[in-house]
Amino acid sequence: MLELLLKKYLDHIIKKYHQWLLEGRQSLQELAVYELCGCKQRATFNRTLPHIVIANSIKPINIVSEAIHEGLESILGYSEKVFSKTIDVGGTRYTIYAQPDYFDGEVLIDFKFTTAPLETLPKERHIMQVKLYKWVTGAKKAYILYLSPRGIREVEVTEEFTDEDVRKLIESWSSPRDPRECGECPYKYFCPHYKPQVATQPQQTAQQRNR
Ligand code: SF4
């Protein structure tokens, strides 16, 4: 029964999030928001080694996170959709794709399942992610809803990214963007840019759906 459940879960995850990687068509000029918030080398590996992305989805914390996302989206009667926006950076056109957990045309919500202490939230990367969602979708209001065994916390993201901010984000895209990314990265065993973690973080936010 467990194997059947995991098989159906993986089919669901691939269809919802990773089909575009398996099709092998995307260059680094076509980017998901979650990739731009993180490591550039990881985005490159995602394209050449998509099965590692899918295998990473099988971590228990990611399964729990996806179950919570599906439950909330079902309660809200929302099905995730992909939005995109293109920008010119030094003569090269980049298309950024956003797949928010909820967006009704005005209000956008990003759900985050986390085991991190509530006082450590929000994380800078999560704010960046939602600002990019706002930039892509044109949402008027945006929130992060943190769900944790310790409690629930809503954070409104009032800041906006301008086109120039997004250009700078693309130009400054590095490997890694933050050395703390390397600790949980599935590519760390062979990545030439791997940086050992500088601080111990026993409780991490779910890297839900790798997005
Ligand atoms: S190990 Fe670090 S530098 Fe390498 S892909 Fe992963 S996050 Fe990026």
Residues whose N, C-alpha, C, O or C-beta is under 5 A from the ligand:
A	BS01	SF4	C39 Q41 R42 S175 P176 E181 C182 C185 Y187 K188 C191 H193 Y194 K195
